Amino acid sequence: MNWLSAAYRLFSVMDALYLAGNFLYRRSLRYTLATALVSLLGYLGNYIPGVRTYDAQVAIFMPLCVGGGMLTGGLLLMLLPSLFKSRLLNVAQAADLDLMENYRKWNQDQHLEALWDRVYRFEWDLGTALVRLRAHPEECPPELCSDEGLPDDPMERGRIKFLRWGRFTLARPQPEPRQRYYLGVDLRFLEDWYNGGYFDPNDVKLYEQQSAAPPLERVRDLVGYHLWDVLADLPMKISSKIWFRLITRAVAMRVGEAVICLNRTYHTDYFNAQALLWPEEVDELWVAEMGCNARETLLRERARLLGRVFGSLEEGRRMLDHFLIPLFWAATDLRARFDPEYVDGSLGYDVWSDLKWAGFGNFRPMRFVRLMQRAARDKRQLLDCLESGGFSNLEPHPLTEEGREALRSIRIALHVNWQGLRSKLTRWHRARKRRARYHEELLALFKQAVSCRSQFTTYLVALRTHHELCRLHRMTYQQLLEDLFETCSEVASWGKAPIESALDGTDRYCTEVTGEDVLL
């Protein structure tokens, strides 16, 4: 990426003025005290025989002048950019920038399909509590429970049912615990994600989930994610949030400018953030009925917004990845520490395929190599232990068809070394002929893990759902940017005729297709 070009687009002269004002404001007291000290020392020089400096009035006036000048100048330099930018940011928010969440909801079938394919089909296959219904005339009506007309293939039938339950859940504004209780499926993270809109500065729901969601907090406790891990990931998280703030603020300001210009040009209030950022909206009938080449004008404003914030499509993708990839990386890292099936590839995808998809397959590779080797060794030792006899009183038995969820629960406990299970199993494996001495201890831990299988399943599905949402977050942001650039591909052949306008005000923001901002 051309860093100078990105800095020019995201960091304007107004930002420099604000930073200069903030510097003066914050240091006004410090420099006032320093000037006062120098003035005092200079004034005390009068007491040295034969030396004459300045009188008390000058000594008092100097620090007051320095401090007052820095304080007043700093406040003015901060105030002017703030007033200018807050106007545009407020216009963008009032013009429905936050309602770009509707574009996210518009693709809910795609999101539900992804959640089925990468999360819930495994729960359906195991028959866990997360895919079991509790009949209720309103919360779970008979048509949701019926198998009538569904295919014979159990997985395809499960997919159709999950999509049906998901649509029903998302369409009903009911408390999440009630929906989880009756419908089984846990879509709280998905609904929470839907409360953020693309390019909206408040699109931080996945950050909030990652930092404080109760099931993910419990996962962090189980995997031993402590202070050192927080410090190691802190630079990447800070960089991610800085890029997010810069990009979303730049988009909001350009949206504010364009909304003012378009609505005043066509004497309407139809043009909003969605008209600019929803790719297909330029071809809607209401745009054509505005007349005066409204579609072309809207596309020019969209092209100007994209050019001034992102430059080109490839550069825009890289800019977005600066805040999308760290979010996905953190979710991937946490999942690899907790989910043994994700590490060993038994789900049909694994940590390596996801890292390659994200474009950083060589990023911290040794951590995942060790996890993969350890997961393979743990699985082999666990199966040897369970097949050796003496564990037949486990109910359900992990090696039976009905006990697959119990086996997964034990594998998770082993993967995170829950209550020292891995250490004890390793000692059992090495003991050879003296394994009986570890039998009772291992049996007790296996029973505890089996009895906790519903909790482990809940944590696992919450983590897998959050991880998948982070993947969808990147994928859909990139796709939206690509679609927006594609709609603007015809703008370059239109020439340089300015936007027609009958306005004669002195505060109107307008744009020529040359891409230059004009304040009339």
N, C-alpha and C positions, 0 to 999 in steps of 0.2 A: 504494500500500500504506500502511496505517496503521502508521507506523514505531514508535510507542509500543506498539501492540498486539503487533507482532512482537518488539520488545525484551522485553516482559513475558513472552512465551511462551518465548523462547530464552535469556533472561538472568535468572536467578532471584536471590533473596536470598543463596543459598549461593554463587553466583558472585561477588556483591559482597563477601561475607565473605572469599572466597579472594583476590580482588584486593587487598583491604585488608591481609590478612595478608602477601601477597607484597610489597606496597609497604613495609610495616614491616620485613620480613625483609631485603629487598635494600638498604634504606637504613640499617640498624642500624649498620653500621660507619662510614658517612659521618657520621651524627649523633653517634655516639660520639666520633669525632675532633673534630667541631665543638664538642661540649660540653667535651671535654678542653682544647681551645684556650682557650675562654672561662674555664674553671676556672683554667687556668694564668695567664691574664692577671689574673684576679681575685686569685689568690694573690700574684702579684708586686706587686699594689697595696700589700701590707703593707710593702714596702720604701720606699714613699714616706713621707717624714716627715709625721706627723700624720694618716695614713690607716690605718684598721684594717678589713680585709675579713673573711676567714675563714681557718681554719687548714688545714694540709696534709691532714688526714683528710677534711674536707669536699671539698676540691679533687679528691681521689682518688675519693671515693664518688660524686660527681655523675655523671661519665661512665660509671662502672660501672653505676649505677642506670639511666641512660637507655639505654645499650646493651643491658644485660640485659633490661630491660623490653620494648624493641622487639623483640629477638630472640626472647624467649619468647612474647610476645604474637603476633608474626607467625607463628611456627611453629604455635601453637595455632589461630589463625584459618585457616591453610592446612590443618591436619590434619583438623579436624572436617568441613568440606565434602568433603575428599578421601575420608575414610572413608565418609561417607554416599553419595556419588556412585559411588565405586568398587564398592560393594556392588551397586548397581543395574546398573551397566555390566557387571560380571562376570556377574550373573544373565542379562542379555540375551545376552551372548556364549555362555554355557553353555547357554542356551535356544535355540540354533541361529539366531541372527540372521545369522551368516555364511552359513548354508545357504539364505538367500533367493537365492543364486546358482542354486538349482534352479528357481526361478520364471523366471529368465532363460533357462536351458537348456530349460525347458518350451516356449518359443516359438522354438526353433531353426529350424523350418521357415520362419517369417516372416523371420528374420534371413538365412537362406540365399537366400530369394527376393529380398530387398532387395539382397544382394550380387551376385546374378546380374543384376538389373535395372540397377544403377548402376555395376557394376564389371566382372563377368566376361563379360557378353554381348559386350562390345567386344573382349575377348581371344579369344573364340570366333570372332567375325567375322573377326579378323585371322589366326587360326590360330597364335598365339604359343606359345612353349614352356610357358606356364603352363596350357595345356589339353591337353597331350599326355601320354599314358600310357606307362609302361614296364611291360610284362607281368611279373608275378611271382605265383607260386601263392598266396602269403599276403598280400603288401602290395597287390597289384592282381590279384585273382582274375579268371577268365574272365568271370564274370557282369557285372563292371563294364565290361569292354571290348566286350561284345556290343551290337549294334544291333537285335537281334531284338525285334519288337513295338513299335519306336519309330516315331513319325510321320515322314513324308517331309520335312516342313519342317525345314531345317537348324537354324534358331534354336530352334524348339521342341524338337527332338531334343537340341540342346546344353543347353537349360535342364533337361530331364529328367536328362541325364547328370550335369550339375553338381550337382543336388540329390542324386542317387544317390551321387556321389563325396563330397560334403560330409557326408552322413549316415554313410557308411562311415568317413570320417576321424574324425569326432567320436565315434564309438562305439568306436574303437580307441585305447587308451592307448599310443601308440607315439611315438618321438622325431620331432619336427617335421621335421628335415632328411630323414629317411627317407621320410616321407609326401610331402613336396614333391617328392622325387626320383622316386618311382614314380607318384604321382597328379597331379603338376603343380600342382594348386590349392594356394594358400598361405593357410591358415587359422590361422596362428599367432596373429595379433592377435585373431581371434575367440575362440579357445580361451583366450587370456590374459584377455580381457574376461569370460569365463565364470567366472573365479576370483574375481570380486567379486559381492557380493550387494546387492540394493536396500536402501538406508538403513543399510547397514553402514559404520561408520567406515573400514573397510579397502577400500572400493570405489574404489580409486585407480588401477586398472590403466591407464585411458586417460591419466591424468596422467603415469604412468611411461612409457608408450609415447611420448607427445608430447615428453617431456623427454630421453629417452635411448635410444630404439629405434635400432639401427644404421642401417637404411635411411632413417629420417627425419632422423637426424643427417647422413647423406650428402646428402640433399635440401637441408637448411639450408646446408650448405657450398656447394652448387652455385648456390643462389639468392642467396647473399650475405647470409644472415641473421646479423648480427653484433651487437656490443655495444649499438649504438644501438637496434636493434629489441628486444633483450632488455629494455632499460631502459624503452622506450615501452610494452611490454606488461606490465611488472611490476606496476603498480597493479591492473590488472584481474585478473591471476592471483592476487595476494595476496587481493583481495576475494573471489574465487571460492572459494579454499581456506578462508577464514574462515567464509563462509556454509555451506560443506559441513560443516565441523567442528561448527558450532553446531547445524545441523539434524540431522545424524546422531547427535550426542550427545543431543540432546533426545529424539529418537525412541527411542534405546537406553534412556534412563532410564525413559520411559513404558512401554516394553515390559517392562523389568525389574519395574516396579511391578505391571503387569497380570498377568504370568506368576506372580508370587508370590501375588497375590490369587486368581486363578482356580484354580491347583493346590491351594491350601490350602482353598479353598471346597468344591471337589469331591473332595478327597482323592485326587488323581491326579497324574501327571506328563505327561499328554498335551498340555496346553496349553503351547505354545512360541511363539517369534516368528513362525513360519510360520502358526500358527493365527490370529494377529492381523493379519498383513500379506499373507496369500495370500487374495484376495477370495473365492474360491469355497469356502474351507475351512469356513465356517460351516454349509454345507448338507450336510456329510459325515455318514455314518451314525454315526461314533464320537461326534460332538458330540451328536446326538439321544439316544444311549444313556446319556449322562451324567445325564440327567434334570434335574429341578428347574430347568426353563427355561434350560438351559445355552446354547442358541443365542442367546436374548435377552441373557443375561448377557455372552456373548462379544461380541455386537454392541455392547452398551453400553460395554464396555471399549475396543473399537475406535473407537467414536464419541468417547469421551473422549480417547483418544490423538490422534486427528486434530484435535479441537477445541483441545486444549491446545498442540499443536505448530503447526498450520497455520491454525487459525481457520476459514476458509471455503475452498471449493474454489478460487475465483478467487485469493484471497490466497495459498493454498498453491502454485498454479501460478507465481505471480510469485516466491515465495520460492525454489522449485526452480530457476527460471531464473537466479537470481543465481549459481548455481554451474554450471549446465548450459550457458548461453549462452556464457560466456567460453571454455569448452573447445571448443565448436563453432566459435566465431569464430577461435580460433588455428589450428585445423585448416583452416578455409576460407581464411584468409589465406595459409597456407603452400602450400596446393594451388593457389590462384590464381597464385602466383608461379612454380610449376613446371609446371603442366598447361595448355598453350595451348588444348586442346580444351574444357576446363572454362570458360575465359574467353570463347571465341568462341561457345559454345552449340551446338557440333556434336554434343554427346552427347544432346541432347534436354532437358537441364536445364543451368543455368549458375549462376554465382556470385550473380547478382541474384535468381533464383528461390529459392535457398537462404537468402539473407539475408532475403528477404521472408517465407519460411516461419518463420524464427527470430524475426521481429517487429522487426527493426532495419534496414530497407532504407536508411535515411538515415545509417547509421553509417559514418563515414570513407568517403564515396562516391567522392571524387576519386581515391583510390588505385586503385580498381577501374576507374574510367572510363579512366584512363591505361593500365592494363594491357589493357583491351579494345581501345582505339585502337591500341596498339602491336602487339598480337597480330594484328589485322586487317592492319596495314601490313606486318608481318613475313611473314605468309602470302602476301600479294600479291607482295611482292618475291621470296620464295623460289620461288614457282611461275613467275614471269617468268624467273628465273635458270635453273631446271631445264629450262624449255621453250625456252630460247634456243639450245640445242645445246652440244656440247663436254663434256657430262657423261654420255655414253652408256656409258662404261666403269664406272659405278657398278653394283655387283652386290650385291643385287638393285637394279634401278633404282627410285627412289622413286615414279615416275609409273605403274608397272605394278601389276597386281592383286597380284602376289606381293611387291611392295615397299612395301605400305602401312605395315607396321611400321617399315621403314627411313625412310619419310617422317615418321612420327610421331617417330621418334628425332631426326631432323634438326630438326624443329619444336621439340622440347623443348630441344635444344642452342641453337637460335636464341632461344628464349624466355628462357633463363637467361644468354644471352650467353657460352656456353661457349667458352673460349679466344678471346674477342673476335669470335665468329662474326657477331653482329649488326652490329658496327662495320664489319667487312670487307664484309658483304653490302650495307650502306648505301653504302659507297664504290663498290662495283661498280655499284649502281643509279644513282648520280649520275654515274659516269664516262662513260656513253653510249658514244661511239666509242672510248674507250680502255679498254674492259672487259677486254681480253685480258691486261693487266698483272696483274689480280687473279685470273685464271682458275685458275692452278696452286695458289695459296694456298687458294682456296675449295674446289677439288676435293680437296685433302688433308684439309681439315676435314670435308667431307662424308663422305669415306671413313672417317675416324675415328669420326664419329657413327654411321654405318651399322654399323661393326664393333662398336660399343658398344651396339647396340640391345637386346640381352638384359639388360644392366645397367640401361639406362634403363627398360625395361619392368618389371623387378623393383622398382625404386624407385617407379615410377609406380603400380603395382598396390598396393604396400604403403601408399603415401600415400592412394590412393583408398579402400582398405579401412579405414584408420584414420579417415578423414573420414566415411565412411558409418557406422562404429561410433559416432562422436560424435553423428551425427544420430539413430541408433537409441537411443543412450543418453538423449537428451532425450525422444524420442518415447515410449519405453517407461516412463520414470519418470513422465511426465505421464499416460500411460494408466493406469498402476497407481494413481496417486493418485485419478484420476477414478473408477475401478472401486471403490476402497475407500470413497470418499464415497457412491457409488451404493448400495452394500450397507447403508450406515448411514442411508439416507433414511427408513426406517420407524421409526427409534428415537424420533423426536420425538413420535409418537402413543401412546407406551406409558405415559405418566405418570411418577411419581417414586418408585416402590417401590424400596427399597434392595436391594442384593444380599444374598440370604440366606446366612448362614454360621453354622456351628456352632463356629467357632474362638473361643478365649478367650485367645490368646496376647497378649503385650504388644508384639510387634515385627511385627505383621501389617499389611501395606499393603492398604487396601481403598478402594472408591470408591462413592459414591452417584451416581445418574444425574443429579444436579444438576451434576456435573462437579467437585465439591470433593474434594480429597485429605484423607483422614482417617488419622491415625497412631494406632492404638488401643494 
